[in-house]
Amino acid sequence: MEKGYIHPTINLENPDPECDLDYVPNQARKKEINCALSNSLGFGGHNAVLIVKRWFGSTHHGE
C-alpha cells in the first residue's frame, strides 16, 4: 500500500475464463491501494487472516 503497486501472480499462464478475476499476471501493476487482505495457512489447521486499511486521519497523538 505504501509504494502503490500490486505484486504479480507469478507463473500464471492459463487463467480459467470461467473465473472472472482481475489477475495481475507475471508483472507488478501500479495502483493506489486503500485496503489489503493477507491469509496465512499453517499445518494442523492454524489459520489467520489480517485485513489492513490505509489511514487518512491525523497522525497527531498528543493533546
Jmol script that loads the backbone (N, CA, C; Angstrom):
load data "model"
ATOM      1  N   MET A   1       0.833  -1.188   0.000  1.00  0.00           N
ATOM      2  CA  MET A   1       0.000   0.000   0.000  1.00  0.00           C
ATOM      3  C   MET A   1       0.877   1.252   0.000  1.00  0.00           C
ATOM      4  N   GLU A   2       1.958   1.211   0.744  1.00  0.00           N
ATOM      5  CA  GLU A   2       2.820   2.381   0.867  1.00  0.00           C
ATOM      6  C   GLU A   2       3.442   2.783  -0.466  1.00  0.00           C
ATOM      7  N   LYS A   3       3.868   1.818  -1.256  1.00  0.00           N
ATOM      8  CA  LYS A   3       4.549   2.116  -2.518  1.00  0.00           C
ATOM      9  C   LYS A   3       3.606   2.202  -3.709  1.00  0.00           C
ATOM     10  N   GLY A   4       2.358   1.772  -3.550  1.00  0.00           N
ATOM     11  CA  GLY A   4       1.362   1.940  -4.597  1.00  0.00           C
ATOM     12  C   GLY A   4       1.448   0.972  -5.756  1.00  0.00           C
ATOM     13  N   TYR A   5       1.708  -0.297  -5.472  1.00  0.00           N
ATOM     14  CA  TYR A   5       1.647  -1.276  -6.553  1.00  0.00           C
ATOM     15  C   TYR A   5       1.166  -2.620  -6.028  1.00  0.00           C
ATOM     16  N   ILE A   6       0.655  -3.438  -6.940  1.00  0.00           N
ATOM     17  CA  ILE A   6       0.154  -4.771  -6.621  1.00  0.00           C
ATOM     18  C   ILE A   6       1.192  -5.783  -7.092  1.00  0.00           C
ATOM     19  N   HIS A   7       1.577  -6.684  -6.210  1.00  0.00           N
ATOM     20  CA  HIS A   7       2.533  -7.732  -6.579  1.00  0.00           C
ATOM     21  C   HIS A   7       1.892  -8.686  -7.585  1.00  0.00           C
ATOM     22  N   PRO A   8       2.687  -9.222  -8.498  1.00  0.00           N
ATOM     23  CA  PRO A   8       2.131 -10.103  -9.525  1.00  0.00           C
ATOM     24  C   PRO A   8       1.852 -11.514  -9.026  1.00  0.00           C
ATOM     25  N   THR A   9       0.966 -12.190  -9.743  1.00  0.00           N
ATOM     26  CA  THR A   9       0.771 -13.628  -9.585  1.00  0.00           C
ATOM     27  C   THR A   9       1.735 -14.271 -10.572  1.00  0.00           C
ATOM     28  N   ILE A  10       2.876 -14.733 -10.068  1.00  0.00           N
ATOM     29  CA  ILE A  10       3.895 -15.268 -10.977  1.00  0.00           C
ATOM     30  C   ILE A  10       3.478 -16.631 -11.524  1.00  0.00           C
ATOM     31  N   ASN A  11       3.965 -16.921 -12.697  1.00  0.00           N
ATOM     32  CA  ASN A  11       3.725 -18.199 -13.393  1.00  0.00           C
ATOM     33  C   ASN A  11       2.264 -18.424 -13.762  1.00  0.00           C
ATOM     34  N   LEU A  12       1.471 -17.393 -13.831  1.00  0.00           N
ATOM     35  CA  LEU A  12       0.084 -17.541 -14.284  1.00  0.00           C
ATOM     36  C   LEU A  12       0.084 -17.479 -15.809  1.00  0.00           C
ATOM     37  N   GLU A  13      -0.141 -18.615 -16.432  1.00  0.00           N
ATOM     38  CA  GLU A  13      -0.096 -18.691 -17.887  1.00  0.00           C
ATOM     39  C   GLU A  13      -1.458 -18.913 -18.518  1.00  0.00           C
ATOM     40  N   ASN A  14      -2.329 -19.675 -17.867  1.00  0.00           N
ATOM     41  CA  ASN A  14      -3.625 -20.015 -18.444  1.00  0.00           C
ATOM     42  C   ASN A  14      -4.745 -19.798 -17.429  1.00  0.00           C
ATOM     43  N   PRO A  15      -5.157 -18.555 -17.193  1.00  0.00           N
ATOM     44  CA  PRO A  15      -6.259 -18.337 -16.251  1.00  0.00           C
ATOM     45  C   PRO A  15      -7.558 -18.930 -16.787  1.00  0.00           C
ATOM     46  N   ASP A  16      -8.363 -19.434 -15.896  1.00  0.00           N
ATOM     47  CA  ASP A  16      -9.649 -20.032 -16.262  1.00  0.00           C
ATOM     48  C   ASP A  16     -10.600 -18.931 -16.723  1.00  0.00           C
ATOM     49  N   PRO A  17     -11.102 -18.969 -17.951  1.00  0.00           N
ATOM     50  CA  PRO A  17     -12.013 -17.928 -18.438  1.00  0.00           C
ATOM     51  C   PRO A  17     -13.331 -17.890 -17.666  1.00  0.00           C
ATOM     52  N   GLU A  18     -13.672 -18.981 -16.978  1.00  0.00           N
ATOM     53  CA  GLU A  18     -14.898 -19.024 -16.172  1.00  0.00           C
ATOM     54  C   GLU A  18     -14.730 -18.290 -14.838  1.00  0.00           C
ATOM     55  N   CYS A  19     -13.502 -18.005 -14.475  1.00  0.00           N
ATOM     56  CA  CYS A  19     -13.207 -17.345 -13.198  1.00  0.00           C
ATOM     57  C   CYS A  19     -12.929 -15.866 -13.480  1.00  0.00           C
ATOM     58  N   ASP A  20     -13.910 -15.024 -13.255  1.00  0.00           N
ATOM     59  CA  ASP A  20     -13.831 -13.605 -13.599  1.00  0.00           C
ATOM     60  C   ASP A  20     -13.111 -12.818 -12.498  1.00  0.00           C
ATOM     61  N   LEU A  21     -11.786 -12.893 -12.497  1.00  0.00           N
ATOM     62  CA  LEU A  21     -10.976 -12.174 -11.520  1.00  0.00           C
ATOM     63  C   LEU A  21     -10.038 -11.215 -12.238  1.00  0.00           C
ATOM     64  N   ASP A  22      -9.662 -10.156 -11.554  1.00  0.00           N
ATOM     65  CA  ASP A  22      -8.721  -9.183 -12.104  1.00  0.00           C
ATOM     66  C   ASP A  22      -7.300  -9.651 -11.777  1.00  0.00           C
ATOM     67  N   TYR A  23      -6.772 -10.556 -12.581  1.00  0.00           N
ATOM     68  CA  TYR A  23      -5.446 -11.113 -12.350  1.00  0.00           C
ATOM     69  C   TYR A  23      -4.370 -10.066 -12.602  1.00  0.00           C
ATOM     70  N   VAL A  24      -3.235 -10.248 -11.950  1.00  0.00           N
ATOM     71  CA  VAL A  24      -2.051  -9.422 -12.181  1.00  0.00           C
ATOM     72  C   VAL A  24      -0.936 -10.394 -12.582  1.00  0.00           C
ATOM     73  N   PRO A  25      -0.972 -10.884 -13.830  1.00  0.00           N
ATOM     74  CA  PRO A  25      -0.041 -11.949 -14.216  1.00  0.00           C
ATOM     75  C   PRO A  25       1.388 -11.463 -14.480  1.00  0.00           C
ATOM     76  N   ASN A  26       2.346 -12.089 -13.797  1.00  0.00           N
ATOM     77  CA  ASN A  26       3.779 -12.015 -14.096  1.00  0.00           C
ATOM     78  C   ASN A  26       4.460 -10.658 -13.965  1.00  0.00           C
ATOM     79  N   GLN A  27       3.742  -9.577 -13.786  1.00  0.00           N
ATOM     80  CA  GLN A  27       4.369  -8.259 -13.678  1.00  0.00           C
ATOM     81  C   GLN A  27       3.531  -7.387 -12.752  1.00  0.00           C
ATOM     82  N   ALA A  28       4.202  -6.655 -11.858  1.00  0.00           N
ATOM     83  CA  ALA A  28       3.502  -5.798 -10.899  1.00  0.00           C
ATOM     84  C   ALA A  28       2.687  -4.727 -11.621  1.00  0.00           C
ATOM     85  N   ARG A  29       1.642  -4.252 -10.955  1.00  0.00           N
ATOM     86  CA  ARG A  29       0.773  -3.218 -11.525  1.00  0.00           C
ATOM     87  C   ARG A  29       0.754  -2.017 -10.578  1.00  0.00           C
ATOM     88  N   LYS A  30       0.970  -0.827 -11.117  1.00  0.00           N
ATOM     89  CA  LYS A  30       0.906   0.410 -10.344  1.00  0.00           C
ATOM     90  C   LYS A  30      -0.554   0.723 -10.060  1.00  0.00           C
ATOM     91  N   LYS A  31      -0.908   0.910  -8.792  1.00  0.00           N
ATOM     92  CA  LYS A  31      -2.303   1.166  -8.425  1.00  0.00           C
ATOM     93  C   LYS A  31      -2.344   1.686  -6.999  1.00  0.00           C
ATOM     94  N   GLU A  32      -3.200   2.667  -6.751  1.00  0.00           N
ATOM     95  CA  GLU A  32      -3.410   3.127  -5.378  1.00  0.00           C
ATOM     96  C   GLU A  32      -4.198   2.054  -4.636  1.00  0.00           C
ATOM     97  N   ILE A  33      -3.694   1.656  -3.498  1.00  0.00           N
ATOM     98  CA  ILE A  33      -4.316   0.591  -2.712  1.00  0.00           C
ATOM     99  C   ILE A  33      -4.773   1.180  -1.385  1.00  0.00           C
ATOM    100  N   ASN A  34      -6.034   0.979  -1.044  1.00  0.00           N
ATOM    101  CA  ASN A  34      -6.566   1.507   0.207  1.00  0.00           C
ATOM    102  C   ASN A  34      -6.834   0.431   1.246  1.00  0.00           C
ATOM    103  N   CYS A  35      -6.874  -0.837   0.840  1.00  0.00           N
ATOM    104  CA  CYS A  35      -7.042  -1.928   1.802  1.00  0.00           C
ATOM    105  C   CYS A  35      -6.438  -3.198   1.210  1.00  0.00           C
ATOM    106  N   ALA A  36      -6.094  -4.123   2.109  1.00  0.00           N
ATOM    107  CA  ALA A  36      -5.488  -5.384   1.671  1.00  0.00           C
ATOM    108  C   ALA A  36      -5.849  -6.484   2.651  1.00  0.00           C
ATOM    109  N   LEU A  37      -5.832  -7.723   2.149  1.00  0.00           N
ATOM    110  CA  LEU A  37      -6.122  -8.899   2.956  1.00  0.00           C
ATOM    111  C   LEU A  37      -4.957  -9.867   2.820  1.00  0.00           C
ATOM    112  N   SER A  38      -4.520 -10.436   3.949  1.00  0.00           N
ATOM    113  CA  SER A  38      -3.442 -11.416   3.951  1.00  0.00           C
ATOM    114  C   SER A  38      -3.910 -12.671   4.668  1.00  0.00           C
ATOM    115  N   ASN A  39      -3.837 -13.813   3.985  1.00  0.00           N
ATOM    116  CA  ASN A  39      -4.175 -15.114   4.574  1.00  0.00           C
ATOM    117  C   ASN A  39      -2.886 -15.848   4.904  1.00  0.00           C
ATOM    118  N   SER A  40      -2.829 -16.438   6.090  1.00  0.00           N
ATOM    119  CA  SER A  40      -1.710 -17.295   6.474  1.00  0.00           C
ATOM    120  C   SER A  40      -2.279 -18.640   6.890  1.00  0.00           C
ATOM    121  N   LEU A  41      -1.877 -19.686   6.188  1.00  0.00           N
ATOM    122  CA  LEU A  41      -2.389 -21.027   6.451  1.00  0.00           C
ATOM    123  C   LEU A  41      -1.235 -21.908   6.906  1.00  0.00           C
ATOM    124  N   GLY A  42      -1.450 -22.633   8.010  1.00  0.00           N
ATOM    125  CA  GLY A  42      -0.386 -23.460   8.556  1.00  0.00           C
ATOM    126  C   GLY A  42      -0.812 -24.898   8.751  1.00  0.00           C
ATOM    127  N   PHE A  43       0.142 -25.730   9.091  1.00  0.00           N
ATOM    128  CA  PHE A  43      -0.126 -27.146   9.344  1.00  0.00           C
ATOM    129  C   PHE A  43      -1.004 -27.304  10.579  1.00  0.00           C
ATOM    130  N   GLY A  44      -1.855 -28.304  10.566  1.00  0.00           N
ATOM    131  CA  GLY A  44      -2.696 -28.589  11.724  1.00  0.00           C
ATOM    132  C   GLY A  44      -3.884 -27.662  11.866  1.00  0.00           C
ATOM    133  N   GLY A  45      -4.212 -26.916  10.822  1.00  0.00           N
ATOM    134  CA  GLY A  45      -5.385 -26.051  10.873  1.00  0.00           C
ATOM    135  C   GLY A  45      -5.146 -24.689  11.491  1.00  0.00           C
ATOM    136  N   HIS A  46      -3.895 -24.277  11.637  1.00  0.00           N
ATOM    137  CA  HIS A  46      -3.595 -22.948  12.167  1.00  0.00           C
ATOM    138  C   HIS A  46      -3.730 -21.934  11.032  1.00  0.00           C
ATOM    139  N   ASN A  47      -4.743 -21.112  11.112  1.00  0.00           N
ATOM    140  CA  ASN A  47      -5.032 -20.147  10.056  1.00  0.00           C
ATOM    141  C   ASN A  47      -5.211 -18.761  10.664  1.00  0.00           C
ATOM    142  N   ALA A  48      -4.823 -17.739   9.916  1.00  0.00           N
ATOM    143  CA  ALA A  48      -5.019 -16.364  10.366  1.00  0.00           C
ATOM    144  C   ALA A  48      -5.301 -15.491   9.152  1.00  0.00           C
ATOM    145  N   VAL A  49      -6.116 -14.471   9.355  1.00  0.00           N
ATOM    146  CA  VAL A  49      -6.419 -13.507   8.304  1.00  0.00           C
ATOM    147  C   VAL A  49      -6.207 -12.119   8.885  1.00  0.00           C
ATOM    148  N   LEU A  50      -5.535 -11.269   8.131  1.00  0.00           N
ATOM    149  CA  LEU A  50      -5.279  -9.904   8.549  1.00  0.00           C
ATOM    150  C   LEU A  50      -5.798  -8.976   7.463  1.00  0.00           C
ATOM    151  N   ILE A  51      -6.619  -8.011   7.856  1.00  0.00           N
ATOM    152  CA  ILE A  51      -7.122  -7.005   6.922  1.00  0.00           C
ATOM    153  C   ILE A  51      -6.595  -5.657   7.385  1.00  0.00           C
ATOM    154  N   VAL A  52      -5.963  -4.926   6.479  1.00  0.00           N
ATOM    155  CA  VAL A  52      -5.421  -3.610   6.810  1.00  0.00           C
ATOM    156  C   VAL A  52      -6.026  -2.566   5.886  1.00  0.00           C
ATOM    157  N   LYS A  53      -6.122  -1.348   6.395  1.00  0.00           N
ATOM    158  CA  LYS A  53      -6.725  -0.250   5.646  1.00  0.00           C
ATOM    159  C   LYS A  53      -5.829   0.977   5.764  1.00  0.00           C
ATOM    160  N   ARG A  54      -5.723   1.717   4.693  1.00  0.00           N
ATOM    161  CA  ARG A  54      -4.935   2.956   4.703  1.00  0.00           C
ATOM    162  C   ARG A  54      -5.558   3.942   5.684  1.00  0.00           C
ATOM    163  N   TRP A  55      -4.718   4.628   6.438  1.00  0.00           N
ATOM    164  CA  TRP A  55      -5.180   5.614   7.413  1.00  0.00           C
ATOM    165  C   TRP A  55      -5.109   6.992   6.775  1.00  0.00           C
ATOM    166  N   PHE A  56      -6.247   7.692   6.711  1.00  0.00           N
ATOM    167  CA  PHE A  56      -6.307   9.025   6.120  1.00  0.00           C
ATOM    168  C   PHE A  56      -6.420  10.118   7.175  1.00  0.00           C
ATOM    169  N   GLY A  57      -6.418   9.736   8.446  1.00  0.00           N
ATOM    170  CA  GLY A  57      -6.600  10.700   9.530  1.00  0.00           C
ATOM    171  C   GLY A  57      -5.301  11.361   9.951  1.00  0.00           C
ATOM    172  N   SER A  58      -5.375  12.078  11.043  1.00  0.00           N
ATOM    173  CA  SER A  58      -4.232  12.774  11.604  1.00  0.00           C
ATOM    174  C   SER A  58      -3.301  11.777  12.284  1.00  0.00           C
ATOM    175  N   THR A  59      -2.002  12.050  12.245  1.00  0.00           N
ATOM    176  CA  THR A  59      -1.041  11.205  12.940  1.00  0.00           C
ATOM    177  C   THR A  59      -0.662  11.800  14.288  1.00  0.00           C
ATOM    178  N   HIS A  60      -1.289  12.887  14.685  1.00  0.00           N
ATOM    179  CA  HIS A  60      -1.003  13.544  15.961  1.00  0.00           C
ATOM    180  C   HIS A  60      -1.548  12.701  17.103  1.00  0.00           C
ATOM    181  N   HIS A  61      -0.692  12.372  18.083  1.00  0.00           N
ATOM    182  CA  HIS A  61      -1.102  11.524  19.197  1.00  0.00           C
ATOM    183  C   HIS A  61      -1.161  12.275  20.516  1.00  0.00           C
ATOM    184  N   GLY A  62      -0.779  13.524  20.553  1.00  0.00           N
ATOM    185  CA  GLY A  62      -0.790  14.304  21.794  1.00  0.00           C
ATOM    186  C   GLY A  62      -2.074  15.091  21.954  1.00  0.00           C
ATOM    187  N   GLU A  63      -2.143  15.812  23.073  1.00  0.00           N
ATOM    188  CA  GLU A  63      -3.338  16.650  23.296  1.00  0.00           C
ATOM    189  C   GLU A  63      -3.028  18.088  23.010  1.00  0.00           C
TER     190      GLU A  63
END
end "model"
wireframe off; spacefill off
backbone 0.3
color backbone group
